[in-house]
Amino acid sequence: MTPKEIAAHYEAKVFESPEAAKVAGFVLTETESPRNVWNKASAAQAIVIKLAEKRASGIAREIGLIIEPWSVTGCYLPDTPEPAAA
């Protein structure tokens, strides 16, 4: 499975950049920079499983993956909105 297929399987949103996820209100989590395509899919799977656990526990309302050419980053939309930065 590709990272996009993994995201679809877990009903995770897909973003092309960290900035796009932040604008949508998502909080960034871990980033993996795999060496090849197979490792990229494996990294995406590992990240999205952790995010799915956050969603199941009520910490996250929505989950997402930021899929860039050389990295995969997890993100989630908190169940309660983050306070605005001053």
Backbone as ProteinMPNN parsed JSONL, in Angstrom:
{"seq_chain_A": "MTPKEIAAHYEAKVFESPEAAKVAGFVLTETESPRNVWNKASAAQAIVIKLAEKRASGIAREIGLIIEPWSVTGCYLPDTPEPAAA", "coords_chain_A": {"N_chain_A": [[0.843, -1.186, 0.0], [0.412, 2.273, -0.654], [1.463, 5.383, 0.945], [-0.725, 7.192, 0.669], [-2.858, 5.434, 0.223], [-2.828, 4.081, 2.645], [-3.519, 6.183, 4.362], [-6.136, 6.652, 3.428], [-7.323, 4.219, 4.129], [-7.374, 4.398, 6.925], [-8.971, 6.549, 7.227], [-7.782, 9.088, 7.251], [-6.832, 12.47, 6.8], [-5.045, 13.887, 4.034], [-2.218, 15.833, 3.619], [-0.097, 18.125, 1.821], [1.92, 19.657, 2.826], [3.501, 20.729, 5.896], [2.678, 23.29, 6.633], [0.143, 23.568, 5.453], [-1.344, 21.75, 6.955], [-1.164, 22.909, 9.501], [-2.534, 25.338, 9.061], [-5.07, 24.329, 8.743], [-5.655, 23.743, 11.321], [-4.499, 21.55, 12.519], [-2.375, 19.632, 14.701], [1.024, 18.975, 14.654], [2.804, 15.87, 14.733], [5.062, 13.244, 15.014], [7.838, 12.967, 12.668], [9.047, 11.11, 9.973], [11.808, 10.221, 7.956], [12.22, 8.298, 5.596], [14.418, 6.093, 3.68], [13.666, 4.911, 1.265], [10.937, 3.983, -0.99], [9.483, 1.771, 0.048], [10.093, 1.836, 2.762], [8.941, 4.281, 3.315], [6.193, 3.801, 3.144], [5.975, 2.009, 5.258], [6.723, 3.65, 7.396], [4.63, 5.514, 7.28], [2.483, 3.841, 7.935], [3.132, 3.1, 10.597], [3.027, 5.608, 11.876], [0.353, 6.401, 11.428], [-1.077, 4.463, 12.788], [-0.516, 5.052, 15.477], [-1.762, 7.54, 15.557], [-4.409, 6.801, 15.08], [-4.972, 5.514, 17.444], [-4.966, 7.708, 19.168], [-7.257, 8.984, 18.217], [-9.199, 7.061, 18.8], [-9.101, 7.121, 21.571], [-10.153, 9.559, 22.119], [-8.632, 11.849, 22.156], [-7.991, 12.982, 19.739], [-9.896, 14.482, 17.175], [-9.852, 14.319, 14.415], [-7.533, 12.735, 12.161], [-4.386, 12.926, 10.381], [-2.055, 12.726, 7.598], [0.989, 14.067, 6.523], [2.307, 14.055, 3.523], [5.223, 14.225, 2.034], [7.782, 14.518, -0.53], [10.193, 13.33, 0.566], [9.604, 12.668, 3.168], [7.377, 11.713, 5.864], [4.839, 12.89, 7.909], [2.957, 12.882, 10.885], [-0.26, 14.109, 11.94], [-2.846, 15.695, 13.874], [-6.207, 16.71, 14.629], [-7.077, 18.302, 17.438], [-9.415, 17.214, 19.958], [-10.475, 19.171, 21.563], [-10.238, 22.587, 20.815], [-7.02, 24.052, 20.233], [-5.49, 26.557, 22.263], [-5.274, 29.913, 21.09], [-2.266, 31.348, 19.855], [-0.513, 33.995, 21.403]], "CA_chain_A": [[0.0, 0.0, 0.0], [1.126, 3.548, -0.651], [1.049, 6.216, 2.073], [-2.074, 7.73, 0.438], [-3.804, 4.336, 0.436], [-2.857, 3.857, 4.093], [-4.314, 7.283, 4.913], [-7.534, 6.403, 3.079], [-7.781, 3.074, 4.928], [-7.601, 4.854, 8.298], [-9.787, 7.768, 7.145], [-6.92, 10.213, 7.637], [-6.665, 13.497, 5.767], [-3.706, 13.947, 3.456], [-1.732, 17.184, 3.361], [1.142, 18.136, 1.063], [2.953, 20.385, 3.551], [3.171, 20.998, 7.292], [1.968, 24.565, 6.727], [-1.263, 23.332, 5.111], [-1.962, 21.091, 8.105], [-1.274, 23.895, 10.577], [-3.603, 26.276, 8.701], [-6.326, 23.619, 8.96], [-5.843, 23.556, 12.757], [-3.926, 20.28, 12.963], [-1.162, 19.642, 15.501], [1.983, 18.038, 14.072], [3.419, 14.9, 15.64], [6.389, 12.794, 14.587], [8.224, 12.956, 11.258], [10.001, 10.078, 9.57], [12.435, 10.478, 6.655], [12.719, 6.998, 5.132], [15.369, 6.098, 2.565], [13.086, 4.434, 0.012], [9.476, 3.938, -1.077], [8.931, 0.756, 0.941], [10.201, 2.345, 4.121], [8.003, 5.401, 3.447], [4.898, 3.2, 3.449], [6.083, 1.454, 6.61], [6.706, 4.791, 8.322], [3.264, 6.046, 7.276], [1.661, 2.879, 8.676], [3.444, 3.219, 12.025], [2.54, 6.899, 12.364], [-1.107, 6.472, 11.402], [-1.595, 3.583, 13.845], [-0.465, 5.844, 16.716], [-2.792, 8.576, 15.468], [-5.713, 6.132, 15.216], [-5.139, 5.288, 18.884], [-5.364, 9.008, 19.737], [-8.642, 9.219, 17.828], [-10.032, 6.119, 19.549], [-9.138, 7.513, 22.978], [-10.847, 10.836, 22.256], [-7.693, 12.97, 22.144], [-8.044, 13.576, 18.401], [-11.171, 14.44, 16.449], [-9.465, 13.857, 13.079], [-6.114, 12.471, 12.019], [-3.899, 13.189, 9.037], [-0.665, 12.478, 7.233], [1.607, 15.028, 5.614], [3.136, 13.223, 2.662], [6.148, 15.009, 1.226], [8.62, 13.591, -1.305], [11.212, 12.594, 1.319], [9.231, 12.459, 4.566], [5.975, 11.527, 6.248], [4.603, 13.465, 9.231], [1.609, 12.696, 11.391], [-0.901, 15.283, 12.518], [-4.213, 15.437, 14.325], [-7.029, 17.827, 15.03], [-7.448, 18.015, 18.824], [-10.838, 17.164, 20.255], [-10.774, 20.531, 22.004], [-9.347, 23.48, 20.07], [-5.808, 24.572, 20.887], [-5.579, 27.998, 22.514], [-4.591, 30.745, 20.084], [-0.982, 31.908, 20.301], [-0.597, 35.446, 21.579]], "C_chain_A": [[0.89, 1.252, 0.0], [0.707, 4.356, 0.571], [-0.364, 6.81, 1.891], [-3.137, 6.663, 0.64], [-3.936, 4.016, 1.921], [-3.706, 4.933, 4.76], [-5.799, 7.058, 4.638], [-8.115, 5.266, 3.914], [-8.141, 3.493, 6.358], [-8.429, 6.137, 8.366], [-9.024, 8.98, 7.682], [-6.846, 11.199, 6.471], [-5.231, 13.476, 5.275], [-3.374, 15.406, 3.152], [-0.419, 17.089, 2.6], [2.267, 18.891, 1.772], [2.526, 20.579, 5.0], [2.37, 22.295, 7.455], [0.48, 24.391, 6.437], [-2.0, 22.671, 6.271], [-2.161, 22.075, 9.256], [-2.407, 24.884, 10.312], [-4.973, 25.641, 8.951], [-6.583, 23.331, 10.445], [-5.256, 22.273, 13.32], [-2.634, 20.515, 13.737], [-0.228, 18.598, 14.901], [2.533, 17.108, 15.14], [4.775, 14.514, 15.059], [6.583, 12.834, 13.072], [9.239, 11.846, 11.039], [10.527, 10.432, 8.186], [13.049, 9.175, 6.14], [13.611, 7.114, 3.894], [14.752, 5.682, 1.236], [11.564, 4.326, 0.111], [8.878, 2.943, -0.093], [8.992, 1.22, 2.39], [9.249, 3.51, 4.359], [6.617, 4.871, 3.796], [4.889, 2.625, 4.863], [6.032, 2.557, 7.66], [5.304, 5.376, 8.417], [2.342, 5.149, 8.091], [1.883, 3.028, 10.178], [2.88, 4.513, 12.608], [1.021, 6.909, 12.452], [-1.727, 5.546, 12.452], [-1.594, 4.326, 15.181], [-1.552, 6.919, 16.723], [-4.191, 7.981, 15.623], [-6.011, 5.833, 16.683], [-5.553, 6.584, 19.581], [-6.829, 9.296, 19.436], [-9.574, 8.314, 18.637], [-10.152, 6.509, 21.021], [-9.801, 8.871, 23.201], [-9.935, 12.049, 22.28], [-7.795, 13.728, 20.826], [-9.428, 13.418, 17.793], [-10.946, 13.886, 15.05], [-7.97, 13.617, 13.067], [-5.69, 12.738, 10.578], [-2.444, 12.805, 8.861], [-0.207, 13.577, 6.291], [2.607, 14.221, 4.8], [3.936, 14.127, 1.734], [7.062, 14.035, 0.481], [9.594, 12.755, -0.473], [10.868, 12.39, 2.783], [7.732, 12.264, 4.717], [5.844, 12.054, 7.674], [3.159, 13.194, 9.627], [1.063, 14.01, 11.921], [-2.308, 14.908, 12.956], [-4.892, 16.741, 14.702], [-7.492, 17.515, 16.447], [-8.956, 18.035, 19.009], [-11.322, 18.503, 20.78], [-9.8, 21.457, 21.307], [-8.157, 23.938, 20.906], [-5.989, 26.054, 21.152], [-4.765, 28.778, 21.491], [-3.303, 31.302, 20.671], [-1.106, 33.431, 20.38], [0.418, 36.176, 20.768]], "O_chain_A": [[1.973, 1.265, 0.584], [-0.314, 4.044, 1.183], [-1.114, 6.917, 2.861], [-4.208, 6.952, 1.172], [-5.029, 3.715, 2.401], [-4.523, 4.628, 5.629], [-6.629, 7.255, 5.525], [-9.261, 5.337, 4.356], [-9.109, 2.989, 6.928], [-8.571, 6.737, 9.431], [-9.55, 9.779, 8.456], [-6.802, 10.802, 5.307], [-4.316, 13.097, 6.006], [-4.149, 16.116, 2.511], [0.297, 16.093, 2.714], [3.429, 18.788, 1.378], [1.333, 20.593, 5.303], [1.49, 22.384, 8.311], [-0.355, 25.002, 7.104], [-3.156, 22.999, 6.539], [-3.205, 22.072, 9.908], [-3.155, 25.232, 11.226], [-5.923, 26.33, 9.326], [-7.607, 22.744, 10.793], [-5.493, 21.944, 14.482], [-1.896, 21.464, 13.471], [-0.638, 17.462, 14.665], [2.708, 17.496, 16.295], [5.548, 15.384, 14.658], [5.626, 12.748, 12.302], [10.17, 11.67, 11.825], [9.768, 10.895, 7.334], [14.259, 8.975, 6.239], [13.56, 8.103, 3.163], [15.261, 6.059, 0.181], [10.984, 4.553, 1.173], [7.864, 3.24, 0.539], [8.048, 1.017, 3.153], [8.794, 3.712, 5.485], [5.938, 5.434, 4.655], [3.896, 2.749, 5.579], [5.374, 2.413, 8.691], [4.838, 5.7, 9.51], [1.511, 5.641, 8.855], [0.921, 3.077, 10.945], [2.322, 4.512, 13.705], [0.46, 7.375, 13.444], [-2.814, 5.836, 12.952], [-2.562, 4.241, 15.935], [-2.18, 7.178, 17.75], [-5.062, 8.599, 16.235], [-7.163, 5.892, 17.113], [-6.394, 6.564, 20.48], [-7.559, 9.794, 20.294], [-10.621, 8.761, 19.105], [-11.182, 6.261, 21.648], [-9.99, 9.289, 24.344], [-10.416, 13.174, 22.412], [-7.699, 14.955, 20.793], [-10.049, 12.359, 17.887], [-11.739, 13.087, 14.554], [-7.225, 14.207, 13.849], [-6.521, 12.771, 9.67], [-1.707, 12.591, 9.824], [-0.93, 13.967, 5.375], [3.624, 13.762, 5.321], [3.407, 14.71, 0.788], [7.112, 12.853, 0.823], [9.801, 11.58, -0.779], [11.726, 11.987, 3.569], [6.94, 12.597, 3.835], [6.642, 11.706, 8.544], [2.253, 13.27, 8.798], [1.817, 14.906, 12.3], [-2.886, 13.934, 12.474], [-4.246, 17.731, 15.044], [-8.232, 16.552, 16.646], [-9.678, 18.761, 18.325], [-12.439, 18.927, 20.486], [-8.617, 21.128, 21.219], [-8.269, 24.177, 22.108], [-6.591, 26.748, 20.334], [-3.69, 28.342, 21.08], [-3.256, 31.68, 21.841], [-1.728, 34.062, 19.525], [0.473, 37.405, 20.81]]}, "name": "protein", "num_of_chains": 1, "seq": "MTPKEIAAHYEAKVFESPEAAKVAGFVLTETESPRNVWNKASAAQAIVIKLAEKRASGIAREIGLIIEPWSVTGCYLPDTPEPAAA"}
